[in-house]
Amino acid sequence: MVDLTTKLVNVIGDKTAKPLEKAFGMRVVGDLLRHYPRRYAELGRLTDLSKLEVGQHVTIMARVASVKNYSFGPGGKRTRTEVVVTDGTGRLTLTFFQQGWRLKSMEDSSLGLAAGVVSEFNGKLQLTHPDWEPIKEADDPTEASRLIRGIIPLYRATAKMPSWKIAQCVEMCLDAVGPVDDPLPEALRTARGFFDFSGSLEAIHRPRSTKDWQSARDRFRFEEAFVVQTVFAQRRHALEHERAVARPSVEGGLRERFEQQLPFTLTGGQRTVVGEVAADLARTHPMHRLLQGEVGSGKTIVALLSMLQVVDAGAQTALLAPTEVLASQHYRAITAMLGDLAKGGMLGGVDGATRVRLLTGSMGAKARKASLLDAASGEAGIVIGTHALIQDHVQFAELGLLVVDEQHRFGVEQRAALVDRTDVKPHVLVMTATPIPRTIAMTVFGDLEVSTLRELPAGRQPIQTTVVPAAEKPAWLDRGWQRVREEVAKGRQAYVVVSRIGTDPSGKEGDDDGTNETHSLVELHEELVGGQLHGLRVGALHGRMAPDDKDATMNAFAAGELDVLVATTVVEVGVDVPNATVMVIMDADRFGVSQLHQLRGRVGRGSEAGLCLLVTGSDGDSPARERLDAVASTTDGFELSRLDVELRREGDVLGAAQSGVRSSLRLLSVVKDGEIIDEARAAADALVLADPALVAHPALAAAVDELEHSEQADYLERT
């Protein structure tokens, strides 16, 4: 007998284990048995080819009659593979694009299951990019048992590791594995009518009825939610015993003086959130609050008022930003807003003023030393920086509040580096400009209180977003460049955003994905300067520039010394140039929904309306165009965030650092399964209240420990 931690190679052999590890990261038996079927084919419910209807989702069993590759597109570089299959009642074409390898893998006379949505092309029915599950006809007892059961599990697979082969490996592991301790407490299983762990594995991989796999799927879906919520329940319980110094508001202090000199009135939402944060800061229990808000909803003002409250109370604050561009932008904006209130101990400073310092990894030695000294002495009430802030040699006289901007871009250890340095915990405010649906917030930020800003400040202008299909209608792109020139002629400015930089000085291609089919910053900048935008002042900004050059370029654009800025996504968040009214996003299909929403939020920040052009070469009916049309249809970031989850992998919603969601949440949908998450949270809270260390539940404790210490668990945000 083996257990879930046994190496796969010891059960299925090296030849099969290696491709599984390469394709799916599977190393032990538990990895494979947690690779659940994504759907099932019931042999008794297969559809005859003679009864197919357009729009119908079908599963058929058929034999390959012919396979042929066709070339098309510019230079014949694209491939269409047409596979004609028959079940004796009729014929059907299976169409695959850019999968020429199927010519060999789907040989004539091979038998298999095909599943997909029936469509019609040139008067003939077809399935486009269907799932294909080969059925081996050799004398194989494993294959025979699968067919006898009548329900065939279909797994996420690859060309080298097809579904039927994964099923064989699963069968071998199920037969070899011994009894497994269940992370779900028995009382909870009984109350919900679930199988135990071993029975659930058997039912989900070798079901004998539809009820079997449905019940097992429900159990594992709840288990995923329950383990995650137990992690958060333990954290919330631990936080109750941590202490912080209360930082109440001070009458006549910097915060009050700053608010009185603001040239605008706070929105109702801002006032509400400022009040929530102020109340948290006045307690001796450390604040752990997430502030999420629409693009341009005024999160920075809320954060600054909170920081000033802490400075008034005699402590310091730190603002941690993910990039030097964003850190520098925050420094410039906060210094400008505070004016003489930020000149503590300096000429022109007023009584009680504080000092704002910037700390980044690329600063010169003299400036860096000054910032470090002011942080250590307490002269700097506000220190703004990047990862450089969390280095061991950076010391604060008394850190009272940590503000983390775009916090999902920081790893667990990075965020904890400042918080865990002292016995008395600083208050923590984390911010994100990516609107988060409630169920995602519960699953990803379950140990934080959540404040939301939906209302935009008065005077913010609308942004018109238009999809520009450059391949189908090149004249539209020409018109787009004309619009840029028209806006510049009115004294306004424009961004042009690209997905990759180009060739760096070493000669290496600066591609994001190894393809040259997209526009590069280097080439496009040269093209625009010499062509469509000739005569305009066109600058370039990207992450590989020297820090001084980046600052000089951004400052020049902010000062109106550049008409057009061609940039990568370094301008995605935090960059605020009110005079910019147009953004052209090249190869917009290469960006996610939320990222496009963030990017376009850089325009329309002044007194004039904004225009965002999403340039794409994708086909009109492609999923990429569906995403772009969705972005163009609404400026509601919360609606787009919900749609983003539905269109893409859930783990991508909050950025690349959240990729662990997909490895840990295999069946649970953080958007669709809100009720399950609610129930799991309540059950976890009750259990942790009774047994905080999970002493009576060792299997659950092991599952929690595995999740907490997984390299892919950064999405469980610790602050």
Secondary structure as GFF3:
##gff-version 3
##sequence-region A 1 719
A	DSSP	alpha_helix	9	12	.	.	.	ID=ss1
A	DSSP	alpha_helix	14	24	.	.	.	ID=ss2
A	DSSP	alpha_helix	29	33	.	.	.	ID=ss3
A	DSSP	beta_strand	39	42	.	.	.	ID=ss4
A	DSSP	three_ten_helix	43	45	.	.	.	ID=ss5
A	DSSP	three_ten_helix	49	51	.	.	.	ID=ss6
A	DSSP	beta_strand	57	72	.	.	.	ID=ss7
A	DSSP	three_ten_helix	74	76	.	.	.	ID=ss8
A	DSSP	beta_strand	78	86	.	.	.	ID=ss9
A	DSSP	beta_strand	91	97	.	.	.	ID=ss10
A	DSSP	alpha_helix	102	105	.	.	.	ID=ss11
A	DSSP	beta_strand	111	121	.	.	.	ID=ss12
A	DSSP	beta_strand	124	128	.	.	.	ID=ss13
A	DSSP	beta_strand	131	134	.	.	.	ID=ss14
A	DSSP	alpha_helix	141	149	.	.	.	ID=ss15
A	DSSP	beta_strand	151	154	.	.	.	ID=ss16
A	DSSP	alpha_helix	163	176	.	.	.	ID=ss17
A	DSSP	alpha_helix	186	192	.	.	.	ID=ss18
A	DSSP	alpha_helix	197	205	.	.	.	ID=ss19
A	DSSP	alpha_helix	210	239	.	.	.	ID=ss20
A	DSSP	alpha_helix	254	260	.	.	.	ID=ss21
A	DSSP	alpha_helix	268	281	.	.	.	ID=ss22
A	DSSP	beta_strand	288	293	.	.	.	ID=ss23
A	DSSP	alpha_helix	299	312	.	.	.	ID=ss24
A	DSSP	beta_strand	316	320	.	.	.	ID=ss25
A	DSSP	alpha_helix	324	338	.	.	.	ID=ss26
A	DSSP	three_ten_helix	339	342	.	.	.	ID=ss27
A	DSSP	beta_strand	356	359	.	.	.	ID=ss28
A	DSSP	alpha_helix	365	377	.	.	.	ID=ss29
A	DSSP	beta_strand	382	385	.	.	.	ID=ss30
A	DSSP	three_ten_helix	387	390	.	.	.	ID=ss31
A	DSSP	beta_strand	399	405	.	.	.	ID=ss32
A	DSSP	three_ten_helix	407	409	.	.	.	ID=ss33
A	DSSP	alpha_helix	412	419	.	.	.	ID=ss34
A	DSSP	beta_strand	427	432	.	.	.	ID=ss35
A	DSSP	alpha_helix	438	444	.	.	.	ID=ss36
A	DSSP	beta_strand	449	453	.	.	.	ID=ss37
A	DSSP	beta_strand	463	469	.	.	.	ID=ss38
A	DSSP	alpha_helix	474	489	.	.	.	ID=ss39
A	DSSP	beta_strand	493	497	.	.	.	ID=ss40
A	DSSP	alpha_helix	521	530	.	.	.	ID=ss41
A	DSSP	beta_strand	538	541	.	.	.	ID=ss42
A	DSSP	alpha_helix	547	558	.	.	.	ID=ss43
A	DSSP	beta_strand	564	567	.	.	.	ID=ss44
A	DSSP	three_ten_helix	569	571	.	.	.	ID=ss45
A	DSSP	beta_strand	580	585	.	.	.	ID=ss46
A	DSSP	three_ten_helix	588	590	.	.	.	ID=ss47
A	DSSP	alpha_helix	593	600	.	.	.	ID=ss48
A	DSSP	beta_strand	610	616	.	.	.	ID=ss49
A	DSSP	alpha_helix	623	633	.	.	.	ID=ss50
A	DSSP	alpha_helix	637	647	.	.	.	ID=ss51
A	DSSP	three_ten_helix	650	652	.	.	.	ID=ss52
A	DSSP	three_ten_helix	656	658	.	.	.	ID=ss53
A	DSSP	alpha_helix	660	664	.	.	.	ID=ss54
A	DSSP	alpha_helix	674	690	.	.	.	ID=ss55
A	DSSP	alpha_helix	698	709	.	.	.	ID=ss56
###
